[in-house]
Amino acid sequence: CVLNDVHREAQRVGMDVDGVRVAAWGDFDTQTWRSTGIEYMIEVSSTAERSDVDELLQVVDAVAEIPKTVQQGARVRRQPAPGLDR
C-alpha cells in the first residue's frame, strides 16, 4: 500500500522516482494477542531534492489507506531511513 502510494503521489506531482523500499515491523502482547504497534520505514531513490522527497512522504503518511486503518487500533509510525530517504 505505502509503496504504491509513493509511486502514485510522486506521479501526481511530476516527481521521478527510481525505486522505493518499504520495511515494516511490529510486535504483539503474548497475553492478549493485541498489537503493541507497527513502525515502518520508506527509502526513496530519486533525483528530486530531499525537501521534495520529505514532502512527498508526508503526503503518503496522510493518504496511505492501510496505515490509516491500522492506526484505529494500534500505533503506526514511519521511522526515518538510515542516511537519506533516497
N, C-alpha and C positions, 0 to 999 in steps of 0.2 A: 504494500500500500504506500508506504513512505517513499520507496524508490520510484514508483510510478508517479507519485505526486511531484517529486523533484523534477522529473523529465517534463511533465505536463506544465507545471508552473514556469519552468525555465523557457519552454517554447512560447508560452503566453507572453512573456516579456522580451522575447527575442535573444535569450542568453544561450550561447553554445555550451553544452555540457558533454564532455568526452567520456565520462564514466561516473558512476555512483556506487558506493559501497555502504551498506547499512548493516549494523550489528546490533542485536538486542539481547538483553539478559535480564533475569529476574529470579525470584525465589518465592517460596511459599512457606507458611507456617504448617509444620507437620502435625500439629494438634488439630487445627481447624481446616486445613487444606485451602485456606484463603491466601491469595497473593499478598506478598509483602511489598510488592511494587515491581515495576518494569522500568528499565532505563534503556536508551538506545543512542547510537552514535551514527552520524552521517558523514561520510567523506565524499567530497565532490571534486572531480577533476575538471577544471575549466580554465580558460584563459581570461575569464572575467575578473574584475577587481574583487579583492577579498570582501570589501564592504558590500558589493553587489551580491556575492555568494551568501554572505551573512544575512542580508535582507531576504534573499530567496528562501533560506532555511527558516526564517521567522514566519514567512508566509506558509510554508509547508507545515510548520508546527500548528498553525491556526486552522488549516484546512484538512489535514490528514484524518480520514474518517475512522480508521481503526484505533489509533491512539486516543482520539476524542471519545470513542465508545468505551474503551477500556478505562479511561480516566474516571468514568462514572462510578467505578467500583474499586479502583486502585490508583496509586500514584504512578504517572508515566512522565518521564522527563528525559529530554535529549541531553547527552553529555558531549562536551567538545571533543573532537577527534584529536589525537596526538599531533602536535605540529599544526599545520594549517589545514583547514577544512577544504582541501583541494584534492 
